[in-house]
Amino acid sequence: GEEAVLCRHWAEGSAGIEALANKVVQLAESGASQFAPLYADDVRLFDKIDTIVKRIYRGSEAIADKSVRDQLKAWEDAGYGKLPVCMAKTQYSFSTDPNLRGAPTGHVVPVREVRLAAGAGFVVAICGEIMTMPGLPKAPSSEKIFLNEEGQIEGLF
C-alpha cells in the first residue's frame, strides 16, 4: 500500500533520480508531513541521549559513568549543548547487544564514550562494543557537490 519511486542514479546520473526529487518536493509542499523533532535543541546532551534510547530504541534508560556525564557537561559549558546527538551502536539490534536481534524493549543502553564532532556539528554517543570510523573533516565533502550547467552532478569523488 505504499508508493515506491524507482531510482537509477548510479546508471543514469541526475536524470535517474529526477522522479524521486519531484516526489520529495511534492510531499514537502503538500503539508501532509507530521515531522516533529525528537527533542528541543536546548535539552541537555545526556537527556537527548536518554530520549533517543527511550523513544527510538525502546529501551528503559541510557546509563553512563560520571566521566562521560562530566564530559557532556563540559561541552555544554563550552557552548556545544545545542548540538544534536548521533548514536554509534550495533546495527543488528536496538540494544547494544548484537546477539539480541530486532527490536527488544526495556533494555539499558550503556554509553561508554562520547565524542565531539564540532566541525560536523554533532555529539557522538558510543554505545556498546562498536568500531567507529576516523574523524570527520571541518568541511563535509557534500559542500563540493553541485550540478554543472549541463545538469550533471560534479564533485562526488
Buried (B, 14 or more C-beta within 10 A) or exposed (E): EEEEEEBEBEEEEBEBBBEBEEEEEEEEEEEEEEEEEEBEEEBBBBBBBBBBBBEEBBBBEBBBEEEBBEBBBEBBEEEBBEBBBBBBBBEEBBBBBBEBEEEBEEBEBBBBBBBBBBEBEBBBBBBBEBEEEEEBEEEEEEEEEEEEEEEEEEEEE
